[in-house]
Amino acid sequence: MTDLTGTAGRASAQKLGAPGLDARLVVDRGAFRLDVALTAAPGEVVALLGPNGAGKTTALRALAGLTPLSDGHLRLDGTDLDRTPPECRPVGVVFQDYLLFPHLSALDNVAFGPRCRGASKADARADAASWLERMGLAEHAAARPRRLSGGQAQRVALARALAIRPRLLLLDEPLAALDARTRLEVRGRLRHHLAAFEAVAVLVTHDPLDAMVLADRLVVVEDGAVVQEGVPAEIARRPRTDYIAQLVGLNLYRGRADGHTVRLEGGPSITTADALSGPVCVAFPPGAVTLYRERPLGSSARNLWACEVAGLESHGDQLRVDLVGELPLAADLTTVAAAELDLHPGAPVWATVKAAQTHAYPA
Amino acid sequence: MTSTDSSPAAARADRPRRGHPSRGAPLPLLVPALVGLAFLLLPLLALLVRAPWRSLPSELTSPEVWQALRLSLVTATLATAVSLALGVPLAWLLARTDFPGRALVRALVTLPLVLPPVVGGVALLLALGRNGVVGQWLDAWFGITLPFTTAGVVVAEAFVAMPFLVISVEGTLRAADPRFEEAATTLGASRFTAFRRVTLPLIAPGIAAGAVLAWARALGEFGATITFAGNFPGRTQTMPLAVYLALQNDPAAAIALSLVLLVVSVAVLAGLRDRWMTTS
Protein backbone atom coordinates (compact mmCIF):
# COMPACT_ATOMS: atom_id res chain seq x y z
CA MET A 1 0.00 0.00 0.00
CA THR A 2 2.83 2.36 0.72
CA ASP A 3 4.98 4.13 -1.80
CA LEU A 4 6.06 1.59 -4.40
CA THR A 5 7.67 3.97 -6.87
CA GLY A 6 11.23 4.68 -5.87
CA THR A 7 12.99 7.97 -6.38
CA ALA A 8 14.40 6.77 -9.68
CA GLY A 9 10.91 5.85 -10.90
CA ARG A 10 9.72 9.31 -10.00
CA ALA A 11 12.39 11.10 -11.96
CA SER A 12 11.54 9.21 -15.13
CA ALA A 13 7.79 9.57 -14.66
CA GLN A 14 7.76 13.23 -15.54
CA LYS A 15 7.61 12.77 -19.30
CA LEU A 16 4.61 13.80 -21.35
CA GLY A 17 1.69 11.43 -21.04
CA ALA A 18 3.24 9.75 -18.03
CA PRO A 19 1.12 9.08 -14.94
CA GLY A 20 1.16 11.75 -12.28
CA LEU A 21 1.00 15.51 -12.21
CA ASP A 22 2.73 17.83 -14.63
CA ALA A 23 1.72 21.45 -14.26
CA ARG A 24 2.87 24.97 -14.77
CA LEU A 25 0.46 27.22 -12.96
CA VAL A 26 0.35 30.85 -13.99
CA VAL A 27 -2.23 33.09 -12.37
CA ASP A 28 -1.99 36.78 -13.16
CA ARG A 29 -3.80 39.08 -10.81
CA GLY A 30 -2.44 42.51 -11.62
CA ALA A 31 -0.18 43.22 -8.68
CA PHE A 32 0.39 39.54 -7.93
CA ARG A 33 1.65 36.92 -10.33
CA LEU A 34 1.92 33.25 -9.53
CA ASP A 35 4.20 31.20 -11.76
CA VAL A 36 4.93 27.77 -10.34
CA ALA A 37 5.99 24.57 -12.09
CA LEU A 38 4.92 21.46 -10.28
CA THR A 39 5.47 17.82 -11.11
CA ALA A 40 4.77 14.72 -9.05
CA ALA A 41 4.63 10.99 -9.60
CA PRO A 42 1.78 8.78 -8.39
CA GLY A 43 2.24 7.96 -4.72
CA GLU A 44 4.30 11.07 -4.10
CA VAL A 45 3.33 13.66 -1.50
CA VAL A 46 4.49 17.16 -2.38
CA ALA A 47 4.27 20.06 0.06
CA LEU A 48 4.00 23.64 -1.12
CA LEU A 49 5.69 25.52 1.71
CA GLY A 50 5.80 29.28 1.96
CA PRO A 51 4.91 32.34 3.99
CA ASN A 52 1.39 33.77 4.01
CA GLY A 53 0.55 35.52 0.76
CA ALA A 54 3.15 33.58 -1.23
CA GLY A 55 0.47 32.16 -3.54
CA LYS A 56 0.27 28.60 -2.18
CA THR A 57 -3.50 28.59 -1.85
CA THR A 58 -3.88 30.22 -5.26
CA ALA A 59 -1.81 27.38 -6.71
CA LEU A 60 -4.04 24.85 -4.98
CA ARG A 61 -7.19 26.55 -6.25
CA ALA A 62 -5.76 26.56 -9.75
CA LEU A 63 -5.09 22.82 -9.50
CA ALA A 64 -8.70 22.25 -8.37
CA GLY A 65 -10.04 24.48 -11.16
CA LEU A 66 -11.54 27.02 -8.76
CA THR A 67 -9.21 29.73 -10.07
CA PRO A 68 -8.65 29.79 -13.83
CA LEU A 69 -5.11 29.63 -15.21
CA SER A 70 -3.88 32.74 -17.01
CA ASP A 71 -1.20 30.69 -18.71
CA GLY A 72 0.67 27.42 -18.42
CA HIS A 73 -0.70 23.91 -18.43
CA LEU A 74 -2.10 21.22 -16.17
CA ARG A 75 -1.78 17.56 -17.06
CA LEU A 76 -2.85 14.71 -14.81
CA ASP A 77 -2.03 11.16 -15.88
CA GLY A 78 -1.44 12.47 -19.39
CA THR A 79 -4.83 14.20 -19.68
CA ASP A 80 -5.04 17.95 -20.14
CA LEU A 81 -7.21 19.50 -17.44
CA ASP A 82 -6.71 23.24 -17.93
CA ARG A 83 -10.11 23.67 -19.58
CA THR A 84 -11.95 21.06 -17.51
CA PRO A 85 -14.48 22.54 -15.06
CA PRO A 86 -13.79 21.68 -11.41
CA GLU A 87 -16.74 19.31 -11.07
CA CYS A 88 -15.32 17.11 -13.85
CA ARG A 89 -11.74 16.93 -12.53
CA PRO A 90 -10.57 13.82 -10.69
CA VAL A 91 -9.31 16.09 -7.93
CA GLY A 92 -10.24 15.87 -4.26
CA VAL A 93 -9.79 18.85 -1.96
CA VAL A 94 -9.48 19.02 1.82
CA PHE A 95 -10.10 22.68 2.61
CA GLN A 96 -8.36 24.55 5.38
CA ASP A 97 -11.46 24.78 7.60
CA TYR A 98 -12.79 21.55 6.04
CA LEU A 99 -16.05 23.14 4.79
CA LEU A 100 -18.08 20.12 5.85
CA PHE A 101 -21.70 20.75 4.92
CA PRO A 102 -23.26 21.69 8.27
CA HIS A 103 -26.73 20.42 7.37
CA LEU A 104 -25.56 16.90 6.47
CA SER A 105 -24.38 14.07 8.72
CA ALA A 106 -20.77 12.91 8.50
CA LEU A 107 -21.97 9.97 6.42
CA ASP A 108 -23.91 12.14 3.96
CA ASN A 109 -20.98 14.53 3.70
CA VAL A 110 -18.78 11.65 2.54
CA ALA A 111 -21.56 10.21 0.33
CA PHE A 112 -22.02 13.60 -1.38
CA GLY A 113 -19.19 13.06 -3.88
CA PRO A 114 -20.08 9.53 -5.01
CA ARG A 115 -23.73 10.62 -5.25
CA CYS A 116 -22.82 13.57 -7.50
CA ARG A 117 -20.74 11.24 -9.63
CA GLY A 118 -23.69 9.01 -10.39
CA ALA A 119 -23.75 6.38 -7.63
CA SER A 120 -27.16 5.34 -6.31
CA LYS A 121 -28.09 6.63 -2.88
CA ALA A 122 -27.60 3.19 -1.29
CA ASP A 123 -24.24 2.59 -2.99
CA ALA A 124 -22.98 6.06 -2.10
CA ARG A 125 -23.91 5.60 1.55
CA ALA A 126 -22.35 2.14 1.71
CA ASP A 127 -19.20 3.55 0.16
CA ALA A 128 -19.20 6.45 2.60
CA ALA A 129 -19.68 4.09 5.55
CA SER A 130 -16.63 2.07 4.53
CA TRP A 131 -14.54 5.26 4.21
CA LEU A 132 -15.61 6.42 7.66
CA GLU A 133 -14.74 3.01 9.05
CA ARG A 134 -11.30 3.20 7.49
CA MET A 135 -10.85 6.57 9.21
CA GLY A 136 -11.96 5.07 12.53
CA LEU A 137 -15.12 7.14 12.56
CA ALA A 138 -17.80 4.47 12.13
CA GLU A 139 -19.58 5.47 15.35
CA HIS A 140 -19.74 9.13 14.29
CA ALA A 141 -21.46 8.47 10.95
CA ALA A 142 -24.74 10.04 12.04
CA ALA A 143 -23.16 13.07 13.71
CA ARG A 144 -23.51 16.57 12.29
CA PRO A 145 -20.17 18.32 11.67
CA ARG A 146 -20.60 20.70 14.58
CA ARG A 147 -20.69 17.74 16.98
CA LEU A 148 -17.30 16.50 15.74
CA SER A 149 -13.96 17.44 17.28
CA GLY A 150 -11.38 19.19 15.11
CA GLY A 151 -9.47 15.97 14.48
CA GLN A 152 -12.63 14.04 13.62
CA ALA A 153 -13.84 16.77 11.26
CA GLN A 154 -10.45 16.68 9.55
CA ARG A 155 -10.78 12.94 8.97
CA VAL A 156 -14.34 13.30 7.66
CA ALA A 157 -13.07 15.96 5.25
CA LEU A 158 -10.28 13.61 4.15
CA ALA A 159 -12.75 10.74 3.70
CA ARG A 160 -15.04 13.03 1.70
CA ALA A 161 -12.19 14.01 -0.63
CA LEU A 162 -10.95 10.41 -0.99
CA ALA A 163 -14.44 9.00 -1.62
CA ILE A 164 -14.45 10.41 -5.15
CA ARG A 165 -11.29 8.34 -5.78
CA PRO A 166 -9.24 11.32 -6.95
CA ARG A 167 -6.08 11.05 -9.01
CA LEU A 168 -4.90 14.23 -7.30
CA LEU A 169 -5.53 15.00 -3.64
CA LEU A 170 -5.14 18.60 -2.48
CA LEU A 171 -4.85 19.59 1.17
CA ASP A 172 -4.94 23.26 2.17
CA GLU A 173 -3.22 23.81 5.55
CA PRO A 174 -4.59 20.46 6.73
CA LEU A 175 -3.53 20.94 10.37
CA ALA A 176 -3.84 24.70 10.78
CA ALA A 177 -7.31 24.57 12.33
CA LEU A 178 -6.24 22.20 15.13
CA ASP A 179 -4.86 22.93 18.58
CA ALA A 180 -1.31 21.85 19.38
CA ARG A 181 -2.20 18.60 21.14
CA THR A 182 -4.65 17.32 18.51
CA ARG A 183 -2.20 18.36 15.85
CA LEU A 184 0.41 15.84 16.89
CA GLU A 185 -2.04 12.95 16.76
CA VAL A 186 -3.74 14.07 13.55
CA ARG A 187 -0.41 14.66 11.84
CA GLY A 188 0.54 11.03 12.52
CA ARG A 189 -2.77 9.69 11.22
CA LEU A 190 -2.67 11.94 8.15
CA ARG A 191 0.83 10.76 7.35
CA HIS A 192 -0.41 7.19 7.49
CA HIS A 193 -3.35 7.92 5.16
CA LEU A 194 -1.22 9.89 2.72
CA ALA A 195 1.33 7.08 2.57
CA ALA A 196 -1.49 4.68 1.65
CA PHE A 197 -2.79 7.01 -1.08
CA GLU A 198 -1.68 5.73 -4.47
CA ALA A 199 -2.13 8.89 -6.56
CA VAL A 200 -0.53 12.34 -6.30
CA ALA A 201 -1.05 14.40 -3.15
CA VAL A 202 -0.21 18.08 -2.92
CA LEU A 203 -0.46 19.86 0.40
CA VAL A 204 -0.08 23.50 1.21
CA THR A 205 1.34 24.62 4.53
CA HIS A 206 3.28 27.40 6.18
CA ASP A 207 4.45 25.04 8.91
CA PRO A 208 7.82 23.44 8.11
CA LEU A 209 7.25 20.61 10.57
CA ASP A 210 3.96 19.61 8.91
CA ALA A 211 5.66 19.78 5.52
CA MET A 212 8.64 17.70 6.58
CA VAL A 213 6.62 15.04 8.37
CA LEU A 214 3.93 14.67 5.70
CA ALA A 215 5.70 15.24 2.39
CA ASP A 216 8.27 13.34 0.36
CA ARG A 217 9.32 16.51 -1.39
CA LEU A 218 9.09 20.19 -0.57
CA VAL A 219 8.49 23.01 -3.01
CA VAL A 220 9.16 26.34 -1.32
CA VAL A 221 7.17 29.23 -2.77
CA GLU A 222 7.86 32.88 -2.10
CA ASP A 223 6.18 35.81 -3.86
CA GLY A 224 4.51 33.54 -6.39
CA ALA A 225 7.67 31.75 -7.50
CA VAL A 226 9.50 28.56 -6.52
CA VAL A 227 12.68 29.44 -4.61
CA GLN A 228 13.80 25.96 -3.63
CA GLU A 229 12.73 22.40 -4.20
CA GLY A 230 13.94 19.09 -2.82
CA VAL A 231 13.64 16.42 -0.16
CA PRO A 232 13.06 17.81 3.35
CA ALA A 233 16.49 16.81 4.71
CA GLU A 234 18.28 18.54 1.86
CA ILE A 235 16.29 21.75 2.30
CA ALA A 236 16.80 21.73 6.04
CA ARG A 237 20.56 21.31 5.54
CA ARG A 238 21.02 23.75 2.70
CA PRO A 239 18.43 26.54 2.82
CA ARG A 240 18.63 29.01 -0.05
CA THR A 241 16.62 31.93 1.27
CA ASP A 242 16.34 33.74 4.58
CA TYR A 243 12.76 32.55 4.91
CA ILE A 244 13.73 28.88 4.68
CA ALA A 245 16.73 29.37 6.94
CA GLN A 246 14.48 30.92 9.54
CA LEU A 247 11.98 28.09 9.15
CA VAL A 248 14.57 25.42 9.80
CA GLY A 249 16.30 27.51 12.46
CA LEU A 250 19.63 28.32 10.81
CA ASN A 251 21.71 31.44 10.43
CA LEU A 252 22.23 31.91 6.72
CA TYR A 253 24.70 34.15 4.87
CA ARG A 254 25.60 34.61 1.25
CA GLY A 255 29.09 35.46 0.05
CA ARG A 256 32.06 34.56 -2.12
CA ALA A 257 34.30 31.68 -1.07
CA ASP A 258 38.02 31.43 -1.53
CA GLY A 259 39.15 28.20 0.05
CA HIS A 260 38.10 28.10 3.69
CA THR A 261 37.25 31.79 3.83
CA VAL A 262 33.90 33.20 2.77
CA ARG A 263 33.79 36.97 2.35
CA LEU A 264 30.24 38.19 2.94
CA GLU A 265 28.70 40.94 0.84
CA GLY A 266 29.47 44.19 2.68
CA GLY A 267 30.40 42.38 5.90
CA PRO A 268 33.04 40.32 7.66
CA SER A 269 34.40 36.94 6.64
CA ILE A 270 33.46 33.52 7.93
CA THR A 271 35.96 30.71 8.15
CA THR A 272 34.40 27.42 7.17
CA ALA A 273 35.34 23.75 7.30
CA ASP A 274 34.35 23.22 3.64
CA ALA A 275 36.74 24.53 1.02
CA LEU A 276 34.92 26.08 -1.95
CA SER A 277 35.27 28.87 -4.44
CA GLY A 278 32.74 31.22 -6.02
CA PRO A 279 29.31 32.30 -4.69
CA VAL A 280 28.26 30.23 -1.70
CA CYS A 281 25.80 30.03 1.18
CA VAL A 282 27.07 29.56 4.72
CA ALA A 283 24.73 28.22 7.39
CA PHE A 284 25.12 27.38 11.07
CA PRO A 285 22.62 26.64 13.83
CA PRO A 286 22.05 29.18 16.61
CA GLY A 287 23.21 26.55 19.09
CA ALA A 288 26.71 26.66 17.59
CA VAL A 289 27.19 30.27 18.67
CA THR A 290 29.09 31.00 21.91
CA LEU A 291 28.80 34.39 23.58
CA TYR A 292 31.26 36.28 25.80
CA ARG A 293 30.98 39.61 27.58
CA GLU A 294 34.79 40.20 27.35
CA ARG A 295 36.81 39.60 24.23
CA PRO A 296 38.06 36.01 24.61
CA LEU A 297 41.87 35.87 24.50
CA GLY A 298 42.81 32.21 24.28
CA SER A 299 39.86 31.22 22.09
CA SER A 300 40.67 28.98 19.15
CA ALA A 301 37.59 30.14 17.24
CA ARG A 302 38.58 32.20 14.23
CA ASN A 303 35.09 33.50 13.72
CA LEU A 304 34.85 36.27 16.28
CA TRP A 305 32.44 39.18 15.91
CA ALA A 306 31.56 42.19 18.06
CA CYS A 307 27.77 42.32 18.47
CA GLU A 308 25.06 43.84 20.55
CA VAL A 309 21.99 42.14 22.03
CA ALA A 310 18.84 43.28 20.20
CA GLY A 311 16.30 40.97 21.82
CA LEU A 312 15.78 37.89 23.98
CA GLU A 313 13.09 35.25 23.66
CA SER A 314 12.67 32.01 25.58
CA HIS A 315 12.16 28.68 23.81
CA GLY A 316 11.55 26.10 26.54
CA ASP A 317 14.68 26.02 28.69
CA GLN A 318 16.65 27.70 25.90
CA LEU A 319 17.04 31.39 25.29
CA ARG A 320 17.14 32.72 21.74
CA VAL A 321 19.28 35.87 21.56
CA ASP A 322 18.96 38.18 18.59
CA LEU A 323 22.22 39.94 17.85
CA VAL A 324 23.07 42.91 15.66
CA GLY A 325 26.45 44.39 14.91
CA GLU A 326 29.31 43.14 12.77
CA LEU A 327 27.28 40.07 11.85
CA PRO A 328 23.55 39.86 12.56
CA LEU A 329 22.81 36.43 13.98
CA ALA A 330 20.66 34.35 16.31
CA ALA A 331 22.25 32.48 19.20
CA ASP A 332 20.77 29.85 21.52
CA LEU A 333 21.99 29.41 25.06
CA THR A 334 20.66 28.04 28.30
CA THR A 335 18.82 30.34 30.68
CA VAL A 336 21.56 29.77 33.26
CA ALA A 337 24.30 30.81 30.84
CA ALA A 338 22.29 33.89 29.87
CA ALA A 339 21.93 34.86 33.53
CA GLU A 340 25.67 34.46 34.13
CA LEU A 341 26.40 36.68 31.13
CA ASP A 342 23.88 39.25 32.39
CA LEU A 343 22.36 39.62 28.93
CA HIS A 344 19.88 42.39 28.29
CA PRO A 345 18.95 44.37 25.20
CA GLY A 346 21.75 46.76 24.34
CA ALA A 347 24.46 44.67 26.05
CA PRO A 348 27.69 44.40 24.00
CA VAL A 349 28.87 40.81 23.48
CA TRP A 350 31.42 38.83 21.50
CA ALA A 351 30.08 35.97 19.41
CA THR A 352 32.16 33.05 18.13
CA VAL A 353 31.39 30.04 15.96
CA LYS A 354 33.77 27.14 15.34
CA ALA A 355 34.55 26.62 11.66
CA ALA A 356 33.66 22.95 12.02
CA GLN A 357 30.11 23.87 12.96
CA THR A 358 29.47 25.94 9.84
CA HIS A 359 28.24 24.46 6.62
CA ALA A 360 29.07 26.05 3.27
CA TYR A 361 27.53 25.05 -0.09
CA PRO A 362 27.40 26.55 -3.57
CA ALA A 363 24.65 29.17 -3.87
CA MET B 1 -30.35 30.33 16.38
CA THR B 2 -27.60 27.80 16.78
CA SER B 3 -26.35 28.29 20.31
CA THR B 4 -28.35 28.34 23.49
CA ASP B 5 -27.21 31.92 24.14
CA SER B 6 -29.49 33.29 21.47
CA SER B 7 -32.64 31.65 22.80
CA PRO B 8 -35.50 34.09 23.44
CA ALA B 9 -35.11 33.69 27.21
CA ALA B 10 -31.45 34.68 27.09
CA ALA B 11 -32.24 37.59 24.79
CA ARG B 12 -34.89 38.83 27.21
CA ALA B 13 -32.49 38.57 30.13
CA ASP B 14 -29.96 40.64 28.18
CA ARG B 15 -32.30 43.44 27.31
CA PRO B 16 -32.29 45.60 30.46
CA ARG B 17 -28.50 45.47 30.63
CA ARG B 18 -28.08 46.53 27.03
CA GLY B 19 -30.86 49.14 26.84
CA HIS B 20 -30.87 51.14 30.07
CA PRO B 21 -33.10 53.96 28.77
CA SER B 22 -33.46 55.64 32.15
CA ARG B 23 -29.76 56.17 32.76
CA GLY B 24 -28.66 59.40 31.21
CA ALA B 25 -31.25 59.64 28.40
CA PRO B 26 -31.42 63.39 27.70
CA LEU B 27 -34.87 64.92 27.80
CA PRO B 28 -34.83 66.29 24.21
CA LEU B 29 -34.45 62.68 23.07
CA LEU B 30 -36.59 60.96 25.67
CA VAL B 31 -39.73 63.07 25.17
CA PRO B 32 -40.03 62.73 21.36
CA ALA B 33 -39.16 59.05 21.71
CA LEU B 34 -42.04 58.46 24.10
CA VAL B 35 -44.40 60.53 21.94
CA GLY B 36 -43.35 58.50 18.91
CA LEU B 37 -43.94 55.28 20.80
CA ALA B 38 -47.41 56.44 21.85
CA PHE B 39 -48.14 57.53 18.30
CA LEU B 40 -47.37 54.04 17.03
CA LEU B 41 -49.24 52.19 19.76
CA LEU B 42 -52.30 54.41 20.24
CA PRO B 43 -54.16 53.42 17.03
CA LEU B 44 -53.68 49.75 17.83
CA LEU B 45 -54.91 50.37 21.35
CA ALA B 46 -57.96 52.22 19.99
CA LEU B 47 -58.72 49.24 17.79
CA LEU B 48 -58.78 47.00 20.86
CA VAL B 49 -60.78 49.50 22.97
CA ARG B 50 -63.50 50.04 20.38
CA ALA B 51 -63.69 46.44 19.24
CA PRO B 52 -67.28 45.16 19.38
CA TRP B 53 -66.25 42.30 21.65
CA ARG B 54 -69.83 41.17 22.28
CA SER B 55 -70.86 40.91 18.65
CA LEU B 56 -67.40 39.78 17.56
CA PRO B 57 -68.19 36.05 17.28
CA SER B 58 -71.15 36.70 14.99
CA GLU B 59 -69.22 39.29 12.93
CA LEU B 60 -66.33 36.91 12.39
CA THR B 61 -68.49 33.96 11.47
CA SER B 62 -70.45 35.82 8.81
CA PRO B 63 -70.01 34.30 5.34
CA GLU B 64 -68.65 37.58 3.91
CA VAL B 65 -65.82 37.70 6.42
CA TRP B 66 -64.90 34.06 5.85
CA GLN B 67 -65.02 34.54 2.10
CA ALA B 68 -62.66 37.52 2.26
CA LEU B 69 -60.38 35.85 4.80
CA ARG B 70 -60.16 32.64 2.80
CA LEU B 71 -59.49 34.53 -0.43
CA SER B 72 -56.80 36.58 1.31
CA LEU B 73 -55.06 33.54 2.75
CA VAL B 74 -55.21 31.65 -0.54
CA THR B 75 -54.01 34.52 -2.74
CA ALA B 76 -51.29 35.62 -0.28
CA THR B 77 -50.02 32.05 -0.11
CA LEU B 78 -50.07 31.66 -3.90
CA ALA B 79 -48.35 35.03 -4.31
CA THR B 80 -45.67 33.86 -1.86
CA ALA B 81 -45.27 30.63 -3.82
CA VAL B 82 -44.82 32.62 -7.05
CA SER B 83 -42.35 34.92 -5.28
CA LEU B 84 -40.37 31.91 -4.02
CA ALA B 85 -40.27 30.18 -7.40
CA LEU B 86 -39.07 33.31 -9.22
CA GLY B 87 -37.50 35.34 -6.42
CA VAL B 88 -35.01 32.82 -5.01
CA PRO B 89 -33.33 32.25 -8.41
CA LEU B 90 -33.34 36.02 -8.96
CA ALA B 91 -31.71 36.56 -5.56
CA TRP B 92 -29.08 33.93 -6.42
CA LEU B 93 -28.38 35.67 -9.72
CA LEU B 94 -27.91 39.00 -7.95
CA ALA B 95 -25.76 37.58 -5.15
CA ARG B 96 -23.60 35.02 -6.92
CA THR B 97 -23.02 36.13 -10.49
CA ASP B 98 -21.48 39.17 -12.01
CA PHE B 99 -22.96 40.63 -15.16
CA PRO B 100 -22.98 44.10 -16.68
CA GLY B 101 -25.73 46.26 -15.24
CA ARG B 102 -26.16 44.10 -12.14
CA ALA B 103 -26.44 47.16 -9.90
CA LEU B 104 -29.15 48.57 -12.15
CA VAL B 105 -31.09 45.30 -12.15
CA ARG B 106 -30.85 45.21 -8.37
CA ALA B 107 -32.23 48.75 -8.17
CA LEU B 108 -35.10 47.87 -10.51
CA VAL B 109 -35.94 44.78 -8.45
CA THR B 110 -36.27 46.91 -5.34
CA LEU B 111 -38.32 49.57 -7.10
CA PRO B 112 -41.71 48.02 -6.17
CA LEU B 113 -40.65 48.41 -2.52
CA VAL B 114 -40.88 52.18 -2.81
CA LEU B 115 -43.36 52.47 -5.66
CA PRO B 116 -46.91 53.45 -4.55
CA PRO B 117 -48.88 50.20 -4.94
CA VAL B 118 -51.59 52.01 -6.94
CA VAL B 119 -48.97 52.93 -9.52
CA GLY B 120 -47.95 49.27 -9.53
CA GLY B 121 -51.56 48.34 -10.23
CA VAL B 122 -51.80 50.82 -13.12
CA ALA B 123 -48.51 49.53 -14.53
CA LEU B 124 -49.76 45.95 -14.26
CA LEU B 125 -52.93 46.92 -16.15
CA LEU B 126 -50.83 48.47 -18.92
CA ALA B 127 -48.66 45.36 -19.09
CA LEU B 128 -51.08 42.52 -18.46
CA GLY B 129 -54.50 44.14 -19.03
CA ARG B 130 -56.72 42.93 -21.83
CA ASN B 131 -55.17 45.56 -24.11
CA GLY B 132 -51.84 45.61 -22.31
CA VAL B 133 -48.42 45.24 -23.86
CA VAL B 134 -48.26 41.54 -23.03
CA GLY B 135 -51.87 41.02 -21.98
CA GLN B 136 -53.27 41.38 -25.50
CA TRP B 137 -51.20 38.39 -26.61
CA LEU B 138 -52.12 36.36 -23.52
CA ASP B 139 -55.74 37.03 -24.42
CA ALA B 140 -55.43 36.39 -28.16
CA TRP B 141 -53.24 33.26 -27.98
CA PHE B 142 -54.20 31.54 -24.76
CA GLY B 143 -57.49 33.18 -23.85
CA ILE B 144 -55.99 34.20 -20.52
CA THR B 145 -57.35 37.32 -18.87
CA LEU B 146 -55.75 38.42 -15.63
CA PRO B 147 -57.38 41.71 -14.60
CA PHE B 148 -60.39 41.44 -12.29
CA THR B 149 -59.79 37.74 -11.61
CA THR B 150 -58.46 35.86 -8.60
CA ALA B 151 -55.32 35.13 -10.62
CA GLY B 152 -55.01 38.90 -11.06
CA VAL B 153 -55.03 39.31 -7.28
CA VAL B 154 -52.15 36.84 -7.04
CA VAL B 155 -50.24 38.73 -9.75
CA ALA B 156 -50.77 42.09 -8.03
CA GLU B 157 -49.74 40.72 -4.63
CA ALA B 158 -46.68 38.94 -6.01
CA PHE B 159 -45.59 42.12 -7.80
CA VAL B 160 -45.60 44.02 -4.53
CA ALA B 161 -44.35 41.21 -2.26
CA MET B 162 -41.57 39.58 -4.30
CA PRO B 163 -38.98 42.36 -3.77
CA PHE B 164 -39.17 41.73 0.00
CA LEU B 165 -38.27 38.10 -0.58
CA VAL B 166 -35.54 38.87 -3.11
CA ILE B 167 -33.85 41.39 -0.82
CA SER B 168 -34.06 39.09 2.19
CA VAL B 169 -32.74 36.03 0.34
CA GLU B 170 -30.02 38.00 -1.42
CA GLY B 171 -28.78 39.29 1.93
CA THR B 172 -28.70 35.76 3.33
CA LEU B 173 -26.87 34.50 0.25
CA ARG B 174 -24.25 37.22 0.54
CA ALA B 175 -23.70 36.33 4.17
CA ALA B 176 -23.43 32.59 3.38
CA ASP B 177 -19.92 31.29 2.67
CA PRO B 178 -19.66 30.70 -1.11
CA ARG B 179 -16.81 28.27 -0.46
CA PHE B 180 -19.36 25.62 0.52
CA GLU B 181 -20.48 25.76 -3.11
CA GLU B 182 -16.86 25.43 -4.18
CA ALA B 183 -16.44 22.42 -1.93
CA ALA B 184 -19.52 20.85 -3.50
CA THR B 185 -18.10 21.60 -6.96
CA THR B 186 -14.83 19.81 -6.20
CA LEU B 187 -16.91 16.79 -5.18
CA GLY B 188 -18.48 16.68 -8.64
CA ALA B 189 -21.62 18.75 -8.15
CA SER B 190 -22.71 20.98 -11.02
CA ARG B 191 -23.48 24.55 -10.07
CA PHE B 192 -27.18 23.76 -9.94
CA THR B 193 -26.68 20.64 -7.82
CA ALA B 194 -24.46 22.64 -5.48
CA PHE B 195 -27.21 25.22 -5.19
CA ARG B 196 -29.95 22.66 -4.62
CA ARG B 197 -28.16 20.35 -2.21
CA VAL B 198 -25.85 22.75 -0.35
CA THR B 199 -26.79 26.41 -0.72
CA LEU B 200 -30.54 26.01 -0.46
CA PRO B 201 -30.47 24.11 2.86
CA LEU B 202 -27.91 26.57 4.24
CA ILE B 203 -29.99 29.64 3.44
CA ALA B 204 -33.34 28.02 4.33
CA PRO B 205 -33.82 30.24 7.42
CA GLY B 206 -33.32 33.34 5.28
CA ILE B 207 -35.74 32.05 2.68
CA ALA B 208 -38.31 31.30 5.37
CA ALA B 209 -37.98 34.80 6.82
CA GLY B 210 -38.26 36.34 3.36
CA ALA B 211 -41.31 34.22 2.59
CA VAL B 212 -43.03 35.30 5.81
CA LEU B 213 -42.30 38.95 5.03
CA ALA B 214 -43.60 38.53 1.49
CA TRP B 215 -46.67 36.70 2.73
CA ALA B 216 -47.48 39.43 5.25
CA ARG B 217 -46.98 42.08 2.60
CA ALA B 218 -49.23 40.19 0.17
CA LEU B 219 -51.88 39.73 2.84
CA GLY B 220 -52.08 43.48 3.44
CA GLU B 221 -51.87 44.48 -0.22
CA PHE B 222 -54.52 47.04 -1.16
CA GLY B 223 -53.58 49.55 -3.86
CA ALA B 224 -52.28 47.29 -6.60
CA THR B 225 -55.00 44.72 -5.97
CA ILE B 226 -57.94 47.12 -6.18
CA THR B 227 -56.46 48.80 -9.27
CA PHE B 228 -55.54 45.65 -11.17
CA ALA B 229 -58.05 43.11 -9.88
CA GLY B 230 -60.98 45.23 -8.75
CA ASN B 231 -63.23 44.59 -5.76
CA PHE B 232 -65.55 41.64 -6.43
CA PRO B 233 -66.68 39.75 -3.33
CA GLY B 234 -65.58 36.13 -3.44
CA ARG B 235 -63.35 36.68 -6.44
CA THR B 236 -61.00 39.59 -5.82
CA GLN B 237 -62.21 41.15 -2.58
CA THR B 238 -59.42 40.39 -0.12
CA MET B 239 -59.44 41.34 3.57
CA PRO B 240 -57.99 44.86 3.22
CA LEU B 241 -60.52 45.64 0.50
CA ALA B 242 -63.34 44.23 2.63
CA VAL B 243 -62.17 46.33 5.60
CA TYR B 244 -62.23 49.49 3.52
CA LEU B 245 -65.64 48.72 2.09
CA ALA B 246 -67.15 47.65 5.43
CA LEU B 247 -65.97 50.86 7.08
CA GLN B 248 -68.52 52.75 5.00
CA ASN B 249 -71.59 50.56 5.71
CA ASP B 250 -70.76 48.49 8.77
CA PRO B 251 -67.96 49.93 10.98
CA ALA B 252 -68.30 47.08 13.50
CA ALA B 253 -67.50 44.55 10.79
CA ALA B 254 -64.52 46.68 9.69
CA ILE B 255 -63.13 46.65 13.21
CA ALA B 256 -63.62 42.89 13.48
CA LEU B 257 -61.81 42.33 10.17
CA SER B 258 -59.02 44.67 11.24
CA LEU B 259 -58.60 42.71 14.46
CA VAL B 260 -58.17 39.53 12.47
CA LEU B 261 -55.43 41.15 10.37
CA LEU B 262 -53.81 42.53 13.53
CA VAL B 263 -53.71 39.06 15.07
CA VAL B 264 -52.14 37.67 11.90
CA SER B 265 -49.51 40.46 11.92
CA VAL B 266 -48.63 39.89 15.55
CA ALA B 267 -48.30 36.16 14.85
CA VAL B 268 -45.93 36.91 11.95
CA LEU B 269 -43.88 39.22 14.14
CA ALA B 270 -43.67 36.58 16.85
CA GLY B 271 -42.54 34.05 14.26
CA LEU B 272 -39.80 36.34 13.01
CA ARG B 273 -38.69 37.68 16.37
CA ASP B 274 -35.91 35.17 16.99
CA ARG B 275 -34.47 35.68 13.57
CA TRP B 276 -34.44 39.47 13.76
CA MET B 277 -32.86 39.37 17.15
CA THR B 278 -30.05 37.03 16.22
CA THR B 279 -29.19 38.54 12.88
CA SER B 280 -29.17 42.18 13.93
Interface residues (C-beta under 8 A of the other chain):
Chain A: A64 G65 L66 P85 P86 E87 C88 R89 V91 G92 V93 F95 L99 F101 P102 H103 F112 G113 C116 R117 R146 R160 A161 I164
Chain B: T2 D177 R179 F180 E182 A183 A184 T185 T186 L187 G188 A189 S190 R191 T193 R197 V198 P201 L202
